[in-house]
Amino acid sequence: MVGCGPTEATRLLPLALKVLAGQNPEVHVTVLYGLNEALMPWVKQGEVDFALSSVPARSTDTELVHDFLSTEHATVVARADHPLSKYKVVTPQMLLKYHWILPRQRELERLAFDDYFVVHDLEPPVAQVETTSTVLMKSMVMQSEALTFIPKELIYWEVRAGQLKALEATGHQWERRVGITRRRKGTLSPASKLLMQAVKSVAQSF
């Protein structure tokens, strides 16, 4: 049993599961879905063998080990025909004019979002809605002029479908570290070891 964040459920994990099924069709996998506030306790308590999600640059939890896989960029997201979509670059001041649908404050993406405005000597916007549901974030943005801030990978399919757009913002470079989190002590099941190998293999192509 493994845990997975919303971004990793978009392409990385499905591709890894496809590789695993092709090489080891007899292996069955159970995936629990959630944000880090749920995933990390699941890993520590042994409810999942490992989690595929955001990882910190430096671990502060001695019970956990984070294996870095790749770096991806988070971005401001708007519906495809949003008033800001006509601009090649948007400024922090322009972003302050709109409502925001955001992750909760403890999430890494939210911390990076707040830091962006602080760097520009601005008070970070207050979220109109805070949620752990990336489905809700994307749905609200598609149906309004509200904005959100999420990893670009998370909107891969919606961008291709012409539903959402990543806005280019001036200044700060937003990065997100993706990796595998596992317990420092304990062993992985044979199925989890095979899946971990597949995840690492697929991540190299990203």
Secondary structure, DSSP 8 states (H G I E B T S, - for coil): -EEE-TTTTTTHHHHHHHHHHHH-TT----EEE--HHHHHHHHHHTSSSEEEEE--SS---TTEEEEEEEEEEEEEEEETT-GGGG-SSB-HHHHTTS-EEE--TTSHHHHHHHHHHHHTT------SEE-S-HHHHHHHHHTSS-EEEEEGGGGHHHHHTTSEEEE-BSS---EEEEEEEEESSS---HHHHHHHHHHHHHHTT-
